[in-house]
Amino acid sequence: MTKESGAFRTIGELSKELNIKPHILRYWEEQFGMLQPLKRAGSRRHYRPEDVEMVKTINRLLNEEGYTIKGARKFLTSRKSKPAAQAVASAPVASTNEMAAGVNGDNGMMLKELKTIRDRLSSALSQA
């Protein structure tokens, strides 16, 4: 039996649903202050639909897009004026060119240097 999309999830249910170990979810609660599931008797966690969306966003940022915890926290706090579901839906996935265009000053120079190093490494590997 599966729960409706708006139903609360226990940590075990969310863990199985998203294939994330419970200790990781508890760690994320410590690291991301905006992730605050309801705690009932015995400290049992119940994740609301917006908490589930937040966990999905955190998982995407950390495990798919390669953000650090600090970077993901910064990304999420910059979007805290929007509800979590809207932030997930509207979060753009920027291409390398878009990111390079948004970078200014020294960061732009650093990005250019890193791309040059990447290209040199790639050509050295192809010649080996």
Contact map, one row per residue, 1 for C-alpha under 8 A:
11100000000000000000000000000000000000000000000000000000000000000000000000000000000000000000000000000000000000000000000000000000
11110000000000000000000000000000000000000000000000000000000000000000000000000000000000000000000000000000000000000000000000000000
11111010000000000000000000000000000000000000000000000000000000000000000000000000000000000000000000000000000000000000000000000000
01111110000000000000000000000000000000000000000000000000000000000000000000000000000000000000000000000000000000000000000000000000
00111110000000000000000000000000000000000000000010000000000000000000000000000000000000000000000000000000000000000000000000000000
00011111000000000000000000000000000000000000000110000000000000000000000000000000000000000000000000000000000000000000000000000000
00111111100000000000000000000000000000000000000110000000000000000000000000000000000000000000000000000000000000000000000000000000
00000111110000000000000000000000000000000000011110000000000000000000000000000000000000000000000000000000000000000000000000000000
00000011111111000000000000000000000000000000011100000000000000000000000000000000000000000000000000000000000000000000000000000000
00000001111111000000000000000000000000000001111000000000000000000000000000000000000000000000000000000000000000000000000000000000
00000000111111100000010010000000000000000001111000000000000000000000000000000000000000000000000000000000000000000000000000000000
00000000111111110000010000000000000000000000000000000000000000000000000000000000000000000000000000000000000000000000000000000000
00000000111111111000000000000000000000000000000000000000000000000000000000000000000000000000000000000000000000000000000000000000
00000000111111111111000000000000000000000000001000010000000000000000000000000000000000000000000000000000000000000000000000000000
00000000001111111111110010000000000000000000000000000000000000000000000000000000000000000000000000000000000000000000000000000000
00000000000111111111100000000000000000000000000000000000000000000000000000000000000000000000000000000000000000000000000000000000
00000000000011111110000000000000000000000000000000000000000000000000000000000000000000000000000000000000000000000000000000000000
00000000000001111111000000000000000000000000000000000001000000000000000000000000000000000000000000000000000000000000000000000000
00000000000001111111100000000000000000000000000000000000000000000000000000000000000000000000000000000000000000000000000000000000
00000000000001110111110110000000000000000000000000000000000000000000000000000000000000000000000000000000000000000000000000000000
00000000000000110011111110000000000000000000000000000000000000000000000000000000000000000000000000000000000000000000000000000000
00000000001100100001111111000000000000000000000000000000000000000000000000000000000000000000000000000000000000000000000000000000
00000000000000000000111111100000000000000000000000000000000000000000000000000000000000000000000000000000000000000000000000000000
00000000000000000001111111110000000000000000000000000000000000000000000000000000000000000000000000000000000000000000000000000000
00000000001000100001111111111000000000000000000000000010000000000000000000000000000000000000000000000000000000000000000000000000
00000000000000000000011111111100000000000000000000000000000000000000000000000000000000000000000000000000000000000000000000000000
00000000000000000000001111111110000000000000000000000000000000000000000000000000000000000000000000000000000000000000000000000000
00000000000000000000000111111111001000000000000000000000000000000000000000000000000000000000000000000000000000000000000000000000
00000000000000000000000011111111111100000000000000000000000000000000000000000000000000000000000000000000000000000000000000000000
00000000000000000000000001111111100000000000000000000000000000000000000000000000000000000000000000000000000000000000000000000000
00000000000000000000000000111111100000000000000000000000000000000000100010000000000000000000000000000000000000000000000000000000
00000000000000000000000000011111111000000000000000000000000000000000000010000000000000000000000000000000000000000000000000000000
00000000000000000000000000001111111100000000000000000000000000000000000000000000000000000000000000000000000000000000000000000000
00000000000000000000000000001001111100000000000000000000000000000000000000000000000000000000000000000000000000000000000000000000
00000000000000000000000000011001111110000000000000100110000000000000000000000000000000000000000000000000000000000000000000000000
00000000000000000000000000001000111111000000000000100000000000000000000000000000000000000000000000000000000000000000000000000000
00000000000000000000000000000000001111100000111100100000000000000000000000000000000000000000000000000000000000000000000000000000
00000000000000000000000000000000000111110000111100000000000000000000000000000000000000000000000000000000000000000000000000000000
00000000000000000000000000000000000011111011110000000000000000000000000000000000000000000000000000000000000000000000000000000000
00000000000000000000000000000000000001111111110000000000000000000000000000000000000000000000000000000000000000000000000000000000
00000000000000000000000000000000000000111111000000000000000000000000000000000000000000000000000000000000000000000000000000000000
00000000000000000000000000000000000000011111000000000000000000000000000000000000000000000000000000000000000000000000000000000000
00000000000000000000000000000000000000111111100000000000000000000000000000000000000000000000000000000000000000000000000000000000
00000000011000000000000000000000000000111111110000000000000000000000000000000000000000000000000000000000000000000000000000000000
00000000011000000000000000000000000011110011111000000000000000000000000000000000000000000000000000000000000000000000000000000000
00000001111000000000000000000000000011110001111100000000000000000000000000000000000000000000000000000000000000000000000000000000
00000001111001000000000000000000000011000000111111110000000000000000000000000000000000000000000000000000000000000000000000000000
00000111100000000000000000000000000011000000011111110000000000000000000000000000000000000000000000000000000000000000000000000000
00001111000000000000000000000000000000000000001111111000000000000000000000000000000000000000000000000000000000000000000000000000
00000000000000000000000000000000000000000000001111111100000000000000000000000000000110000000000000000000000000000000000000000000
00000000000000000000000000000000001110000000001111111110000000000000000000000000000000000000000000000000000000000000000000000000
00000000000001000000000000000000000000000000001111111111000000000000000000000000000000000000000000000000000000000000000000000000
00000000000000000000000000000000000000000000000011111111100000000000000000000000000110010000000000000000000000000000000000000000
00000000000000000000000000000000001000000000000001111111110000000000000000000000000110010000000000000000000000000000000000000000
00000000000000000000000010000000001000000000000000111111111000000000000000000000000000000000000000000000000000000000000000000000
00000000000000000100000000000000000000000000000000011111111100000000000000000000000000000000000000000000000000000000000000000000
00000000000000000000000000000000000000000000000000001111111110000000000000000000000000010000000000000000000000000000000000000000
00000000000000000000000000000000000000000000000000000111111111000000000100000000000000000000000000000000000000000000000000000000
00000000000000000000000000000000000000000000000000000011111111110000000000000000000000000000000000000000000000000000000000000000
00000000000000000000000000000000000000000000000000000001111111111000000000000000000000000000000000000000000000000000000000000000
00000000000000000000000000000000000000000000000000000000111111111110000100000000000000000000000000000000000000000000000000000000
00000000000000000000000000000000000000000000000000000000011111111111100100000000000000000000000000000000000000000000000000000000
00000000000000000000000000000000000000000000000000000000001111111110000000000000000000000000000000000000000000000000000000000000
00000000000000000000000000000000000000000000000000000000001111111100000000000000000000000000000000000000000000000000000000000000
00000000000000000000000000000000000000000000000000000000000111111110000000000000000000000000000000000000000000000000000000000000
00000000000000000000000000000000000000000000000000000000000011111111000000000000000000000000000000000000000000000000000000000000
00000000000000000000000000000000000000000000000000000000000011101111111100000000000000000000000000000000000000000000000000000000
00000000000000000000000000000000000000000000000000000000000001000111111100000000000000000000000000000000000000000000000000000000
00000000000000000000000000000010000000000000000000000000000001000011111110000000000000000000000000000000000000000000000000000000
00000000000000000000000000000000000000000000000000000000000000000011111111000000000000000000000000000000000000000000000000000000
00000000000000000000000000000000000000000000000000000000000000000011111111100000000000000000000000000000000000000000000000000000
00000000000000000000000000000000000000000000000000000000010011000011111111110000000000000000000000000000000000000000000000000000
00000000000000000000000000000011000000000000000000000000000000000000111111111000000000000000000000000000000000000000000000000000
00000000000000000000000000000000000000000000000000000000000000000000011111111100000000000000000000000000000000000000000000000000
00000000000000000000000000000000000000000000000000000000000000000000001111111110000000000000000000000000000000000000000000000000
00000000000000000000000000000000000000000000000000000000000000000000000111111111000000000000000000000000000000000000000000000000
00000000000000000000000000000000000000000000000000000000000000000000000011111111000000000000000000000000000000000000000000000000
00000000000000000000000000000000000000000000000000000000000000000000000001111111100000000000000000000000000000000000000000000000
00000000000000000000000000000000000000000000000000000000000000000000000000111111110000100000000000000000000000000000000000000000
00000000000000000000000000000000000000000000000000000000000000000000000000011111111100100000000000000000000000000000000000000000
00000000000000000000000000000000000000000000000000000000000000000000000000000111111000000000000000000000000000000000000000000000
00000000000000000000000000000000000000000000000000000000000000000000000000000011111101100000000000000000000000000000000000000000
00000000000000000000000000000000000000000000000000000000000000000000000000000001111111100000000000000000000000000000000000000000
00000000000000000000000000000000000000000000000001001100000000000000000000000001011111110000000000000000000000000000000000000000
00000000000000000000000000000000000000000000000001001100000000000000000000000000001111111000000000000000000000000000000000000000
00000000000000000000000000000000000000000000000000000000000000000000000000000000011111111100000000000000000000000000000000000000
00000000000000000000000000000000000000000000000000000000000000000000000000000011011111111110000000000000000000000000000000000000
00000000000000000000000000000000000000000000000000001100100000000000000000000000000111111110000000000000000000000000000000000000
00000000000000000000000000000000000000000000000000000000000000000000000000000000000011111110000000000000000000000000000000000000
00000000000000000000000000000000000000000000000000000000000000000000000000000000000001111111000000000000000000000000000000000000
00000000000000000000000000000000000000000000000000000000000000000000000000000000000000111111100000000000000000000000000000000000
00000000000000000000000000000000000000000000000000000000000000000000000000000000000000000111110000000000000000000000000000000000
00000000000000000000000000000000000000000000000000000000000000000000000000000000000000000011111000000000000000000000000000000000
00000000000000000000000000000000000000000000000000000000000000000000000000000000000000000001111111100000000000000000000000000000
00000000000000000000000000000000000000000000000000000000000000000000000000000000000000000000111111100000000000000000000000000000
00000000000000000000000000000000000000000000000000000000000000000000000000000000000000000000011111110000000000000000000000000000
00000000000000000000000000000000000000000000000000000000000000000000000000000000000000000000011111111000000000000000000000000000
00000000000000000000000000000000000000000000000000000000000000000000000000000000000000000000011111111100000000000000000000000000
00000000000000000000000000000000000000000000000000000000000000000000000000000000000000000000011111111110000000000000000000000000
00000000000000000000000000000000000000000000000000000000000000000000000000000000000000000000000111111110000100100000000000000000
00000000000000000000000000000000000000000000000000000000000000000000000000000000000000000000000011111111000000000000000000000000
00000000000000000000000000000000000000000000000000000000000000000000000000000000000000000000000001111111000000000000000000000000
00000000000000000000000000000000000000000000000000000000000000000000000000000000000000000000000000111111101100000000000000000000
00000000000000000000000000000000000000000000000000000000000000000000000000000000000000000000000000001111111100000000000000000000
00000000000000000000000000000000000000000000000000000000000000000000000000000000000000000000000000000011111110000000000000000000
00000000000000000000000000000000000000000000000000000000000000000000000000000000000000000000000000000001111111000000000000000000
00000000000000000000000000000000000000000000000000000000000000000000000000000000000000000000000000000011111111100000000000000000
00000000000000000000000000000000000000000000000000000000000000000000000000000000000000000000000000010011111111110000000000000000
00000000000000000000000000000000000000000000000000000000000000000000000000000000000000000000000000000000111111111000000000000000
00000000000000000000000000000000000000000000000000000000000000000000000000000000000000000000000000000000011111111100000000000000
00000000000000000000000000000000000000000000000000000000000000000000000000000000000000000000000000010000001111111110000000000000
00000000000000000000000000000000000000000000000000000000000000000000000000000000000000000000000000000000000111111111000000000000
00000000000000000000000000000000000000000000000000000000000000000000000000000000000000000000000000000000000011111111100000000000
00000000000000000000000000000000000000000000000000000000000000000000000000000000000000000000000000000000000001111111110000000000
00000000000000000000000000000000000000000000000000000000000000000000000000000000000000000000000000000000000000111111111000000000
00000000000000000000000000000000000000000000000000000000000000000000000000000000000000000000000000000000000000011111111100000000
00000000000000000000000000000000000000000000000000000000000000000000000000000000000000000000000000000000000000001111111110000000
00000000000000000000000000000000000000000000000000000000000000000000000000000000000000000000000000000000000000000111111111000000
00000000000000000000000000000000000000000000000000000000000000000000000000000000000000000000000000000000000000000011111111100000
00000000000000000000000000000000000000000000000000000000000000000000000000000000000000000000000000000000000000000001111111110000
00000000000000000000000000000000000000000000000000000000000000000000000000000000000000000000000000000000000000000000111111111000
00000000000000000000000000000000000000000000000000000000000000000000000000000000000000000000000000000000000000000000011111111100
00000000000000000000000000000000000000000000000000000000000000000000000000000000000000000000000000000000000000000000001111111110
00000000000000000000000000000000000000000000000000000000000000000000000000000000000000000000000000000000000000000000000111111111
00000000000000000000000000000000000000000000000000000000000000000000000000000000000000000000000000000000000000000000000011111111
00000000000000000000000000000000000000000000000000000000000000000000000000000000000000000000000000000000000000000000000001111111
00000000000000000000000000000000000000000000000000000000000000000000000000000000000000000000000000000000000000000000000000111111
00000000000000000000000000000000000000000000000000000000000000000000000000000000000000000000000000000000000000000000000000011111
